[in-house]
């Protein structure tokens, strides 16, 4: 999917994680999202795809 970074760990707010778990456990989501990591990977990828046009490109080195 992308460049491997060595399995970076990201801390997620416990209240948000509970909401994610509840969403995953809904009957209609049980087969699409197998676990929290998969849900977060998919949700972030979909969000970034949707936002792609609204994110300004980073300045090239030397232009900063």
Secondary structure, DSSP 8 states (H G I E B T S, - for coil): -----S-------HHHHHHHHHHHTSGGGTTT--SHHHHHHHHHHHHHHHHGGGS-----TT--
